[in-house]
Amino acid sequence: MAERVVMVTGGGRGIGRATCVRFAQAGDRIMAVARTRTELEETRRLVLACGGTCEASCADVTVEEEVGAAVQDALDAFGRVDV
């Protein structure tokens, strides 16, 4: 499936950031999720620099309401979540 919408938790740094970039390089659209806005903005910058599409949502995955809001952000931005 080309141009999947991929939601990555922990997308603000480390393995999560690398995962965002790798999926973007494969042509997927990214919804990066993490607790820290500044880290998410750096991930977004890296994804955009490699030609990808990225939105970001601040959420703590241990808080159900925040996870629901992040999923809604992805749906609002892309219309669906595939991965």
N, C-alpha and C positions, 0 to 999 in steps of 0.2 A: 504494500500500500504506500504510494508516494504521498509526501506531504502530510504525514500523520501529525496529530496534535499530541505532544508528549508533555506530561506534567511530571516535574522532577522535584521531589522534596529534598531538602538539604542542598538546594541549588545555589546557595550563596558562596560556597567554598569547597575546596578539596575534591573528593570523588564526585559529589553532586554537580559542582561547577564543570568539571571535566566531562561528565555525562551530558550536560546541557550542550556544551560545545560540540561534542561528537555527534549527537543526534542532529544538531543544526547543520553540521557538515554533510550529513546524509540527506539533507533536504527537508527535515521535519521542522515544524513550528513548535516553539518551546513556551511552556508556562513554568517559570522557575519559582519555587516556593522556599522560603526560609524565614527566620525570625528577624533578620537584620536588613533593613532597607539599603544601607550603603554597600553591603556585600552583594545584594541582588542587583544593584545598579552596575557593579563591576562585571558580574556575570552577563548581564544584558549587553553591556558594551562589548564584551568579548564575542558574544554570539553575533551581534550586529557587524562586528569587524570581519567575521568570516562569511558574511553575506546571509546570515540567518535571520529569522524572525523570532522575537522574544518579548514576552510580557512577564511581569513579575508581580507576585503577591506575597505580602508579609503574613505569615501564619506560624503558630506553634502547633505542630502536629499532635501534641498531647491534649489539645483543647478542641473538642468536637465542633464547636461553633466556628472556630477559626478555619478548620479544615473545610467545613461547608461553604464558608465565604470564599476560600481560595478556589474551590471547584466552581462556584458561581462566577468568579472572576474569569476563569478559563472559558466557561460557557459563554459569558458575555463577549469575550475577546475573539473566540474562535468558533463558537457554536457547537463544539463537541470536545470530548477528550477520548483519544484512542489508546494511549499508553500511560 
